[in-house]
Amino acid sequence: MQEKTVIQKPTGSRFILNFAAFVVVIAGMKAASALLVQFIFALFISVICFSPFFWLQRRGIPKILALLLIILGILAIGFLIGTLVGTSINQFSADLPEYEKLLEVKTALVVGWLEKLGIDIPRDQWINSFSLKGPLNLIGNIVGGFSKLLSKMVLILITVIFILLEAADFPEKLRSISINPDISLSNFAQINDNIKKYVGIKTLLSLATGISVTLWLLILRVEYPLLWGVLAFILNFIPSIGSILAAVPAILLSLVLQGAETSALVTIGYLFINMIFGTILEPRFMGKGLGLSTLVVFLSLLFWGWVLGPVGMLLSVPLTMVVKIGFESYEDTRWIAILLGSGRQKKTI
């Protein structure tokens, strides 16, 4: 009787197959990004709502009533933000052409002063470099993508409702279909805990950042302080570059309307606020639980922004955490999770 020989595919071939599968999946996600973003955003909201939803039920409130309270809370927050910021956005958009003309005049004065010193620079190119259109268009695309998503809030809320109704039964379903139920449930709990931890801490720190920016701009009497505070709150969810993008419009606007001294004070205020909340407090409260390296956080921002658009930039860290935990679940892909992680990780035997 002849023994059967097991033919193993070369490592290079396996890598090529895995890479090809990855490319196909990413291409599919990008093609279906409009639908996928809505589902991911609904899932993201649902994860945030899990704790208050189950807490209300533990207090003896029926499931349907608890769900109704959660949905009303979401609508109230959305309405409050829209009411506070909507008027400022409309007014700022109407005044934007006038602000751009004032900035061009001030930039032309600086160019003329440099030319008197013997520094020859292209006038038109220099003026265009300090136009408000560039940074505002970039910020407008990010906020616009988020606003476009919120315009489909009815569909998103319906999805959230169904996810919350199924949430209690999901662990049992996962246990039934999983080959290793304990590992699957552990991974699910880890994903849920990490996302709640990240979102909770990030929301509180972003809220503190937005309030601090609003108060500082009110003290300096910069136009539209509430708008720039809300913008700082939203863009603070974008790693690395969000706080920088949020600061640009207020700095340029203060330069146009109030001069270089006020603009410098605005810049110092933004730097100080972001240093306190972003550089000191955030790493302290986040700790090492999220387990993502700084480089991976930045690259994930670019990657998810390319795949899913502006909303992907806002959700880049939670999405990457989910991917990392998924890779940690399998021996063949654990090395990828180690590369995504921060610092050295001990080998598991």
C-alpha positions, 0 to 999 in steps of 0.5 A, a space after each residue: 500500500 502506497 503512502 499518499 504524499 502531501 504536496 505543499 505549495 511553495 511559500 512564494 506561491 502562497 504569498 502571491 495568492 494571498 496578495 491577489 486575494 487582498 487586492 481583489 477584496 480591497 478593489 471590491 470594497 472601493 467599488 462598493 464604498 458608498 454602501 459599505 461606508 453606511 454599514 460601517 458607520 452604522 456598526 460604529 454607532 451601534 458599538 458605541 450604543 451597546 453599553 447604554 442600551 444594555 445598561 437601560 435594560 439592566 435597569 428594568 427598561 423594556 428593550 423597545 423603550 430602551 432602543 427608542 431612548 437610544 435613537 432619540 439620543 442620537 437624533 438629539 445630538 445630530 440636531 444640536 450640532 446641525 443647529 449650532 453650526 449650520 448658521 455659521 457655515 452659511 454665513 462663512 460661505 457667503 463672506 468667503 469671497 470677501 475674505 479671500 480678496 482681503 488675504 490677497 491684498 495682505 499677501 501682495 503687500 508682503 510680496 512687495 516688501 520682500 521685493 524691496 529687500 531684493 528677494 524676487 519671488 513669483 507674485 501670482 504663485 505666492 498669492 495663490 499659495 496663501 489662498 483660502 480656497 486650498 485648505 477650505 476645499 480640503 476641509 470642505 471635502 472631509 466635512 462634506 463627505 461626513 455631511 453626505 453620510 448624515 443625509 442618509 441618516 434614516 437608512 443608517 438609523 434603521 441599520 442601527 436599530 436592527 443591529 441593536 436588536 440582534 446584539 444580545 443574540 450575536 454571541 450565541 450565534 457566533 458560538 454556534 457557527 465557530 470552530 473555536 467558540 472561546 477564541 471567537 468570543 474572546 476576539 469579539 469582546 476584545 474588538 468591542 472593548 477596544 473600540 469602545 475604549 478608543 471612541 470614549 476617550 477620543 470623544 471626551 478629548 476631542 470635546 475638550 479640544 473643541 471647547 478649549 478652541 472655542 473659548 480661546 477664539 472667543 477671548 481673541 474675538 476671532 470670527 465664527 469661534 463655534 464653527 472652528 470649535 466644532 471643526 476641531 472636535 470633528 477633525 480631531 478624530 483624524 489621526 496625525 493631520 486632523 488637528 492641523 487641518 482644523 487650525 488652518 482656517 482660523 489662523 488665516 481668518 484671524 490674519 486677514 481680519 485682525 493682523 499678524 499678532 492675533 494670528 500668532 496668538 491663535 497659532 500658539 493657542 492651537 499648539 498649546 491645546 493640541 499639545 495638552 490633549 493630543 500629546 500629553 493626555 491622549 497617550 496617557 489615557 489610551 495607554 498601550 491597549 490599542 497596540 498600534 504603532 505611530 507609523 501604522 496609524 498614519 498609513 491607516 489614515 491614508 489607506 482607509 481614506 483612499 478606500 472609503 473616503 473622508 469617513 474612512 479617515 475618521 474611522 481609520 484607527 478603529 478599522 485598523 484595530 479590527 484588522 489587527 485583532 483578526 490577524 492575531 486570531 490565526 497563526 499564519 497571519 499573526 506576523 502581520 499583527 506583530 508588524 502592525 503593533 507597537 513595540 516588541 511583542 512576546 512570542 506565544 508558544 
